[in-house]
Every structure is written in structure tokens, then in C-alpha cells.
Amino acid sequence: MSSARIVCLSRAAAPITHMAGTAGNESLILRTPVQQPDGTDRQVPAISGNHMRNRTLRTPGAQWLVDEYGLRGFCTLTQLNFLFHGGSLTDSTGRENTALIAELHECSPLFKLLGGCRPEQMLGGSARVSHAWVCCEQSRTPVGAILGDEALRELPPLLPAEWFVRKYQNTTSGVREKNPALAESAPDFAESESDPRMIYTGECVMTGAYFAHDYTLMDPTVLDIGAALWSLDLWQRSGGVVGGMGAKGHGKLFTRVLIEGCDVPPQECVTAYLRHARGQKDRFRAWLEAAFGAPKEKKPAKAKAPPKGKAKPAPEPAPGAEPTGDLFQ
């Protein structure tokens, strides 16, 4: 097959706070210009394709491989950065190690899709991930291209883009309110009567909004499609988290998918991928070492020199205190 497409219609199960920047103390969600039929541009809320690739494919898929292959404690930071963030190109030489690329494609369909960077080489991926567009009046063109005109007509009436944008406000509280006893112990407690407060505001896409997005897989095999579907399934099982910030919480999407360009049932694709992936543990470990170098053995820690002078006696335990047991191991 020349290409396959995984079409997704997602509904926000929590406010989406995918940020583009700030204005003062207000966070602003990402908006992308979309040309309208009259030739003007309108800003439409969206989640970037790069974020969708990382959250929905790379992070869940890589975490499963780390757990399945027992890579915790085996991988270096450089290798982990490749697995979870795509790596960094730091020492480009202009040469391509095609044998190394071919080996990765054979032993890991997931990273054939995602690609990444070795320090001296770019590894292109075969997956093209779209923005996740809010389904609104101004996004008819990109949403229609993803879902198709028939599915677009079956959606609820499309409202203006800004109708889906809401604002929130958080006010910080100080230690006087959260821990009065601790606050009273401060030497300068009597010098002020209240804690300074900070107000944070921001935008979010409201719960219930629909998003359309897709994943186009170029020249895929059944294993490639299975890798993408398995990662999406893991992402949904873990809550469908996207975007998010500490003050507001994480956004969540509830997603349904349709596969175009593949005659094999989705579950068979996933089963084939899992069977293949579980047999590639040693091969994938060997690839990581060939691509990034073997982890260096940890040097034994140097023994600390005893302190100079007379050692202070250990403090007496508090009355009623019991030994933890760890002290005597």
C-alpha cells in the first residue's frame, strides 16, 4: 500500500490548555491562521502536529518498549532522549549510515514511523501528523479535508471559533493560609498582616469541543499500522492526556479512529506488531548501542575520608522512638 491514514475525531474530556505563549500573566492557547472563502484569515484554536506526535505516538509507544524490553537502567540519557523526544543533531557529518537506518526500520516499526536524530545523523520518519483542529465554523477547510464532507455534515452545528475559548483564573495563596503554625514561627511574622497574592489567568478550549486530526503513514506495512494503533490505544488507556499546565490541569481527549487504505482488520495489525516487537528485544538493544554507543560502566564511588578531629557522639533518640530497621541492614 502506498499510504494509509488513521482518521481521528476527538472530544475534549477536560479543558485543553495547549499554550502558544503569554501576555503578561495570561497564558494564550495556540491559534493557527486558516484562510476563509472570502480570502481573509481567521485564527483557529489547534493543537500542534508535533505535540500530537509526541503525546499520542512517541511517549506511549516508547514507554511500552522501555517496560517490555527492560531498558530502565540500561539506556543512557542520550538514548532516552532519542526514544522519548527524538534526540538531537549535535555533530552532523553529512554522511548517512544507511545500514543503521535499515536495521532500525526492521527491528522497530514504531521508530520507522517516528524517526529522530542520532548526534551525527537525521533519521526521517514515515508518519505525517496533522494539527488537531477545533471543529468550528472557521475550520471547515482543514476539518473537511481530514474527516470528509459527509462526516463534516454529521457533526453538531459548527459554531464560531472563539465560542469554544474560555478563560480561567487562579489566585495563589501564601503560607499564612496554607500552614498558619509554620508561618507564625517566622521571625518577621508580625511585620505584615497578609501574604502577597498573584493572580494568573489564561485561555482554554472548553470541555466538549470536538477536534479533528489524522496520521498519514507513507508506504506502511501491517506492522507499521499496528505500531501506530497500539500507541494510540496506550495513550487512550492512560487518559488521553494532551496539553495541560500545572495551574489548570491536563487536557484530555476521548478519541475514535477510522483507518483508510488498509484491508487488514485493526486488531490483527496490532497483534502482528506485538508479536514482532516482543521478539526484537536483543536486536533493538544492539541497535541502540550501535547508534549511540554502549553505556559506560559506573565507577565505584570513592570512600569518604573520616572527618578530622573528634567525632561527635550520636544524638540520643527521642523518648518512645523506635528504630526503623533500615539503620541495621
Buried (B, 14 or more C-beta within 10 A) or exposed (E): BEBBBBBBBBBBBBBBBBBBEEEEEBBEBBBBEBEEEEEEEBEBBBBBBEBBBBBBBBBBBBBBBBEBBEBEEBBBEBBBBBBBBBBEBEEEEEEEBEEBBEBBBBBBBBBBBBBBBBBBBBBEBBBBBBBBBBBBBBBBBBBBBBBBEEBBEEEEEBBEBBEBBBEBEEEEEBBBEEEEEEBEEEEEBEEEEEEEEEEBBBBBBBBEBBBBBBBBBBEBBBBBBBBBBBBBBBBBEEEBBBBBBEBBBBBBBEBEBBBEBBEBEBEEBBBBBBEBBEEBBEEBBBBBBBBBEEBEEEEEEEEEEEEEEEEEEEEEEEEEEEEEEEEEE
